[in-house]
Amino acid sequence: MKTTLRFLNKIIDFSGYICIAALLLMILNVFIDVFVRYAVFGLLQYFHWVTAIDWYNEHLSWLGGIGMQELEWHFFSLMFLMGLGYTLRENGHVRVDVLYDNFSRRKQAWINITGGLIFALPFCALIVYYGSGFFYESFTSMENKGDPGSLPRLWPVKLIIPVAFSFLVLSIITVILSEIMVLKEGDTEDNEKEKTKNNVEGDAA
């Protein structure tokens, strides 16, 4: 089981690296978008460089345009959705529960296992299933927004949905296996304490 957990953790770590890359790309995209629109193109308009403006509109209109703005929320979607599984594995999601923190570690493990099996896994499986169909329809129809300067295809951002929730499924499995190990280690500790107690009582007799 520990080998399986190590393997799953490496996969989930990869989703964390994707989040970092998406964040950096989003920051770079916003910087380029703002710089080109307000610095480069603004200067061209200020000095009335008509030839340069025409060249920009013909060859570089996608820089600082609608496409760059759409990329911002594409990268944000990638960062947010791919971070779901990693955050779950790190127990970083907010828990609105006044009872959970007061339970013993063993009871918490049972709650996590039950919640993962009954609620989280079926829900994520549905998202992966319907999200795959959502992506497939977009891919086969070559869906696009149709706005001038917008990104040519929408399927890449829709692909993020089934991929991200697949990583989340792996994270849920990782959490369940980890909690099972907590229960097993708890049983081992209880047995060791019982043996120690019996040995002490035997020596005292």
ZAMARGU-4260 file (C-alpha; in steps of 0.2 Angstrom, whole numbers, plus 5000, padded with zeros to 4 digits):
<rodrens>
0) 5000/5000/5000 | 5014/5012/5004 | 5021/5009/4986 | 5005/5013/4979 | 5003/5029/4989
5) 5021/5034/4984 | 5016/5032/4966 | 5000/5041/4967 | 5008/5055/4977 | 5020/5058/4962
10) 5006/5059/4950 | 4997/5072/4961 | 5013/5082/4963 | 5014/5083/4945 | 4997/5092/4945
15) 5004/5104/4958 | 5018/5108/4945 | 5005/5111/4932 | 4997/5124/4944 | 5013/5133/4946
20) 5016/5134/4927 | 4999/5140/4924 | 5001/5154/4937 | 5017/5160/4930 | 5010/5159/4912
25) 4995/5169/4918 | 5006/5182/4926 | 5016/5183/4910 | 5001/5184/4899 | 4993/5198/4909
30) 5010/5208/4909 | 5012/5206/4890 | 4993/5210/4887 | 4994/5226/4897 | 5011/5231/4891
35) 5007/5230/4872 | 4990/5238/4874 | 4995/5253/4885 | 5013/5255/4881 | 5017/5249/4863
40) 5001/5252/4855 | 4998/5268/4865 | 5014/5275/4859 | 5011/5271/4841 | 4994/5280/4842
45) 5002/5295/4852 | 5015/5298/4838 | 5003/5294/4824 | 5014/5281/4817 | 5001/5275/4804
50) 5013/5263/4795 | 5018/5254/4811 | 5000/5254/4817 | 4994/5246/4801 | 5008/5233/4802
55) 5003/5229/4820 | 4985/5227/4816 | 4990/5215/4802 | 5003/5204/4810 | 5002/5207/4829
60) 4984/5211/4833 | 4982/5195/4843 | 4994/5203/4856 | 4985/5214/4868 | 4968/5209/4860
65) 4953/5198/4865 | 4963/5182/4863 | 4976/5187/4876 | 4962/5191/4888 | 4954/5174/4885
70) 4970/5166/4889 | 4970/5174/4906 | 4955/5165/4911 | 4960/5149/4903 | 4976/5149/4913
75) 4966/5153/4928 | 4954/5139/4925 | 4969/5127/4923 | 4977/5133/4939 | 4961/5132/4949
80) 4955/5116/4943 | 4971/5106/4943 | 4974/5113/4961 | 4959/5104/4968 | 4967/5087/4969
85) 4983/5094/4976 | 4975/5104/4989 | 4964/5089/4994 | 4979/5079/4996 | 4987/5092/5007
90) 4971/5094/5017 | 4971/5112/5012 | 4952/5114/5009 | 4942/5124/5021 | 4931/5113/5033
95) 4915/5121/5039 | 4913/5108/5053 | 4912/5111/5072 | 4912/5093/5076 | 4926/5085/5066
100) 4940/5094/5075 | 4934/5087/5091 | 4934/5069/5086 | 4948/5057/5089 | 4960/5053/5074
105) 4952/5036/5072 | 4935/5044/5070 | 4941/5057/5058 | 4949/5043/5047 | 4932/5034/5046
110) 4923/5050/5042 | 4936/5054/5028 | 4935/5036/5021 | 4916/5036/5021 | 4914/5053/5014
115) 4927/5049/5000 | 4918/5033/4995 | 4900/5038/4996 | 4900/5056/4991 | 4917/5062/4983
120) 4921/5048/4972 | 4904/5046/4964 | 4902/5065/4961 | 4919/5066/4953 | 4916/5051/4942
125) 4900/5060/4936 | 4910/5076/4932 | 4923/5066/4923 | 4910/5056/4913 | 4900/5072/4908
130) 4915/5083/4906 | 4922/5071/4894 | 4906/5072/4883 | 4907/5091/4885 | 4925/5091/4878
135) 4921/5079/4864 | 4907/5089/4857 | 4917/5104/4857 | 4932/5095/4849 | 4922/5087/4835
140) 4912/5102/4831 | 4928/5113/4832 | 4918/5125/4843 | 4924/5143/4844 | 4917/5160/4850
145) 4917/5167/4833 | 4922/5184/4839 | 4936/5194/4830 | 4953/5191/4838 | 4946/5177/4850
150) 4955/5161/4852 | 4952/5149/4837 | 4946/5134/4848 | 4937/5131/4864 | 4940/5113/4867
155) 4957/5115/4876 | 4949/5124/4891 | 4935/5111/4891 | 4948/5097/4891 | 4954/5104/4908
160) 4937/5098/4916 | 4939/5079/4914 | 4958/5079/4916 | 4957/5090/4933 | 4943/5079/4940
165) 4953/5063/4936 | 4967/5070/4946 | 4955/5074/4960 | 4949/5056/4959 | 4967/5050/4962
170) 4968/5062/4976 | 4953/5055/4984 | 4959/5037/4982 | 4976/5043/4990 | 4967/5051/5005
175) 4956/5035/5007 | 4972/5024/5007 | 4981/5036/5019 | 4966/5035/5031 | 4966/5016/5030
180) 4984/5016/5035 | 4980/5027/5050 | 4967/5014/5055 | 4979/5000/5053 | 4993/5009/5062
185) 4981/5013/5076 | 4977/4995/5078 | 4995/4990/5078 | 4998/5004/5092 | 4984/4997/5102
190) 4991/4979/5101 | 5008/4985/5106 | 5001/4994/5121 | 4991/4979/5126 | 5006/4968/5124
195) 5016/4980/5135 | 5003/4981/5148 | 5002/4962/5149 | 5021/4961/5150 | 5021/4973/5165
200) 5007/4964/5173 | 5016/4948/5171 | 5032/4955/5178 | 5023/4962/5193 | 5015/4945/5196
</rodrens>
